[in-house]
Amino acid sequence: MKPRVIKNNKDYEEALQKIESLVVADPLPGTEEAELLDLLSILVEKYESENFPIDLPDPIEAIKFRMNEQGLKQKDLIPIIGSKSKVSEILSGKRQLTISMIRSLNEELGIPVDVLLQEPNKKNQSIFEFSWDKVPVKEMINKGWITVKKSEIKKNYKNILYDFFKPLDGDDFIQVFCRRTFVERSGKSIDRHALLAWVGRVLNREKELELPPYKSGTVTDEFIKETLNFSLSEKGPLQAQKFLHENGVALIIEPHLARTHLDGAAMLSKTERPVIGLTLRYDRIDNYWFNLIHELVHVSRHLKTNEESFIDDLDSGPGKDPREKEADILASEIIIPRRIWKRSDAYRKRTPDAINELSLKLKIHPAIVAGRIRHDARNFYILSQMVGNGMVRKLFTDAIWD
């Protein structure tokens, strides 16, 4: 398209699509494509400033954004805000910023004073109201998470669930969950009570592991690539789990509950250990590895506070949070770099021989290459024999699969 003044939303959407395709192509500076990208960006910015006036960001979201941008954790805010409990209460919206906090945040993090002086946006705070009788206890019993007779449920409902959450500090865990910010990537409504139970199960299992302490900054792009190298082995998913555990990252395989539509999640434990939960909703090798790498990108780039978790249904689009799209792009780039992918016979010919050739070159399982072809083609009926159907769940024998 030739650059032209954007006059309406149709022009605006076309310009955005062209910008996205140019960004993916990554044109060299000085080329016509690079100049077109610059011009379109200016035109879009002008249209947005005239038609979509932007309010000042919510102060809490501004703090979290700056933490993410600078790679800060909650503990890094203690010298600025005052104490661990104050940091937690500020980020959860339970405490208001004081003038001294505002001054320190402005000086240390560069957040404008007029942003920090605003009232927090109540719509951004959790409105989940917990009710004991909405937790799916029968399903939890069926999955072996709770060992009681179903006949005892009615008379001991609350006590049964309280015992389940007790290792996580019971009521405290539920209160933290209720105010926790979930970056939800889902095309369907998630049952929060079922999500609470699944998260509780994953964190309970993490507590049972005897892992070394996690050293901040361990999960880098190189570390993620090293994890991916295990994919060549038939028992690669198990070997990757062992490797992560040796480096202080908990990887918990736990089937999802009904009405959660989960593929995976990334969160921090109370001790600030990264915890990745995978449901293996789709029992395929390609699915396992993309899910794992996607969550590891969240750990590397986005997971800064235990007040926030990433909850992923990868069947849906990336959603509104730009970190989900970034995790998709970076995961794809780590698994198969774009410069290699676009020049490969696997991309052009889509034959088993070409798939095997590229997998050997990149030292990754052929199923991952076949999965990339299916994803790019938006055709999940092709190459079904090459994506490792039924090859992952059987490795994790401690889970109860439907």
N, C-alpha and C positions, 0 to 999 in steps of 0.2 A: 504494500500500500504506500501511496505517496503521502507524506505528512501534510495535514491540513488543519485548519482551526477546528477545534472540537465544539460543536454547537448543541449537541443533545446527548442523551444517555446511550443511544445506539452507537454514535461515533466514539463515545467514551469507552464502551465495552470492546469495540473493535481495536481501539488503540491499546487497551490493556492486554488483549490477547496477543497482539503483535509484539508488545514489549516483553511478554513472558517467553515467547518463542525466540526472540533475539537474545534474551538473557541466557537461555539454555544453550544456544548456539555459541555463546561466548566469543563474539567477533573481535578480531585484532584491532588495536587502536589505529585510527587513521583510515580505516576501510569505510566504504559506503554504509555497510550495516551498522558499524559503530556510530557513525554520524546520525543515522536514522534513529538509533536507540536514544541518543542524546536529545534530538529534536522532539521525539514523541514524549520523552520524560518531561520536558519543559512544558509541552502542550497539556499533558495530563495534570501536571502540578497546577497550572494556571486555571484549568477547568475546575479542579477540586477546590481550590481556594475561593473561587467565585460561587460555587454551587453547594459545597459541603462544608460550611463553616464548622471548625473543630472546637469543641469545648475543651477547657483545661482538663488534663487527665486526673483521675482519682488519685489522691495522695498516696494511698497504700499501694495501688498498682504502679505508681511512679517509683516508689521505693523498690518494689519487687523487680521492676524492669531494670533499674540501675544495678541491682544485685546480680541479675542475670548477665547484664552487659559486662560487668567487671569481675564476674566469677566469684562473687562473695557468698558466704554462708551466713546463717543466722548469728553464729558466734562472732563473726567479723563486725557485726553491728553493736556488740556490747560496749566497746569504748565510745561509740557515738550516742547510743540511746540510754545506756546506764546499767542494765543487768540482763541476764538471760530471760528472766520472767517478763521484764518490760518489753524486750524485743518480741517475744512470742505474743504478748497481748496486743502490741501495736500492729503486728502483721496479721493478726486474726480479727482486728477491728474492735477488740474489747476495751482498749484504752486509747484516749485521745493524745495526740502529739502536744507536748508542751512547747513554750517559746524557746527554751534552751535546746530541746531536741530539734526543733525546726532550724535553729541557727546552726547546730552541728551538722545536720543533714545537708544543709545548703553549702556549708564550708567544706565538708569532707567528701560528699558525693556529687555536689554541683546541681542538686535539684532546686529549681527556682522556688523562692519563698512563696510567691502567689499560688503555686500548685499545692504546697504543703499546708497553707492556711485554710484550704477548702474543707468543708465537711466531707467525710468519706461517703462514697456512693453506696447507699444501703442495698441497692440491687446487686452489687458485686459480692455481698456477704451471703454466707450459706443460710438457706431458709429451711433446711432439712429438719423436720421435727421427728425425733425418735419415738417409737412405740414398741414395747417389748413384744406385743402380740402380732406384730407384722414381720418379725424375723422368721425366715423359712426354716424352722427347726426340724420339721419332718424330712425335708430334703437334706439337711445337714446330717441327720442320723443315717439316711440312706447312703450317703457318701462316706460314712465312717468317721466323720469329724467329731461326733458325739456318741458315746456308748451308753445309751439308756434304752429301756423298752418304750415303745411308742405309747403303751398304756399309761406311762407315768407323765406324759407330756402335759396333759390338761391340769393336773393338780400341782405340778412342779415346774411349770413353764419358765417362770422368771429365774428360779434357782438354777435350772439346767443351763440357761444361757449365761447367767452370771458366772458360773463355773467355767464356761467356755472362754469368756473374755477376761477371767481373773488373771492369767499370766501377763496380760497387757495392761494391768491396773484397772480392770473392770470399768466402773463408771467414768474414770478419768479418760480412758481410751475412747469411750463412746462420745464424751463431750468434745474431745479433740477432733474426732471424726466429723461431728456435726458442724464444726466451724472450719474444717479443713477445706481448702480450695482444690477442687478436682478439675483438671483440664481434661474434659471429656470429649473424646473423638468417637462419636456414635451417631448412626443414622436413625436410631430408635431410642425411645425413652428408657432409661436405666432405672430399675427398681433399687432405690437407695438402701433399703433394708437388706436386700440380697447382696448388694455391693459391700455393705458393712460386714456381713458375715464372711464373704470371700476374702476381703482385705484382712479381717481378723484371723482367718485361717492361715493365710500366707505369712503374716507377721508372727503368729504363734509358732509356725514351723521354723521360721528364721531364728527364733529364740532358742530352739532346741539344737541348732547347729553349733558346733564348737569351731568357729572360724577365727582366724587371726584378725586383729584390728585393721580397719580399712584406712589406707594412707591417702589423704586428699590428693587428687590429681593423677591417680593411678590409671584411670580409664581415659586414654588418649586415642587418637585415630590409629596409631601404631598398635596399641594394645588391642583395639577392636579387630584389626586385621589379623593379629596373632590368634585371637579367639576363633576367627573365621577359618583359619588354616586347619582346624580340627575337622572341618566338614568333609574332607576327603575320606575319612575313616568311616566304616560302617557304624561304629559306636561313637561317632563324633559328637552328637548331642550330649552324651554322658561325659565325654572327655572335656568338652567345653565347660560343663557345669563344674567339674572337678577343678579345672584351671581357674575359673572365676572364684570359687570358694577358697582356693589357695591364696588368692589375692584380696580376700576380704569382701568380695561382692557376693551377696546371696542370690542364687537363682533357684526359685521354687516353682516346680511344675504342679499345678493344681487345677483340675477341671472346673469350668465355670458353673455357676448356678443359673437356673432358669431366670429369664428376664434381665440378665446382665449383658449378654451379647459381647462378651469380652474375648479378645485375643491375648492381651497382655497389659502389664502396668509397670510403672517405675515409681518408686517412692523411697523415702528415707525412714529407717527405723528410729526409735527413740534415741538410740546411741549414734545416730547420723551415719549408719551403714547403708549403702545403696542396696535396695531389695528389688529384684525383678521377678514378677510373677508371670508365668506363661500358662495358658489354658490348653494349648494344643487342640483348639476347637476344630481345626482341620489337621488331620493326621498325615501331613506331607513333609518331606525333607525341605523343599524350597520354602514352605510356609514357616517352618521352625526357624530357619536361619535368618530370613528377613525380619521376622518378629523380634528375634533376639538382638540383631544388630540395631534395629530401630530403637529398642528400649535402651541399649547401651549408649546410643547417641544422646538420648534424653539424660542419662547419667552424666555423660561427658560434658554436655553443653547447657542443660536446662535445670537439672535437679539441684537446687540450692538450699531449700528449707523443708523441714518435715511438716510444714503447714500446707504444702502443696504436693499433689501427686498427678501423674499422667496416666489416664485410663483410656485404652485404645481398642476400638473396634475397627480393624483395618479394612473391612469391607466398605466402610463409608468413606467419603471424601475427607481431606485433612481438616475440615471444619474452619472455624474462625480464628483460632489461635495460630499465629505464624510459626510458632515453634514446632507444630506438628508437620507443617509443610517442609520446614527446614530438616526435621528428622528424616522424612521420606527421601529428600534430595541427597542428604549426606550419607544415609544408609545405602542408597543405590550407588553412589559414587565410590564408597568404600568397597562394596561387594564387586562391582564391575565398573571401573572408571569409564566415563563417557567417551573419552578419546580412543579407548581400546574397543569399546562396544560398537561404535558406529563404523569402525573399519574392519570389523570381524566378519568371517564367513557365517558365523552363527546368526548374526543380525541380518545378513543379506539372504542366506540360503535356508536357514532354519532346519537343517538336516541333522540327524543323530551324529554323523561323523564330525560335522562342524561344531556341534555342541561339545562333544568329547575333546576335540582339539583345543577349544577355548578354555574348557575347565582345567585341562592339564597345564596350559600356559599360566593361568591365574592361580592354580593350586586350590581350586574349590570344587565341590561336588557338581557333577553334570546336572543334577536336578535343579540347582540354583540358576544355571544358565537357561534351562528349559522353562523355568518359572518366569524368568525375565522376558522371554519371548512371548509367553502367554499373556503376561501383564501388559506389555507394550502393544500387543495385537488386540487386546481386550477380548480374547477368545480363550476361554478356559476349557474348551473341548479338545484342543490340539495337544499333542505331546503328553497325553495323560499317562502313558507308560513310562515316562522319563522323570516325573517329578517326585518319585518316592512315596507313592500312596501306601499307607499302612506301615510305614517303616520307623516311626518315631515313638508313638505311645508305648509300644511293646518294650522299649528300653527302660521306661520309668514304671517299674513294677509296684512301687509303693502307692500309686494313685488308683482310685476306683473309677474305671471308665464306663460310660454308659454303653 
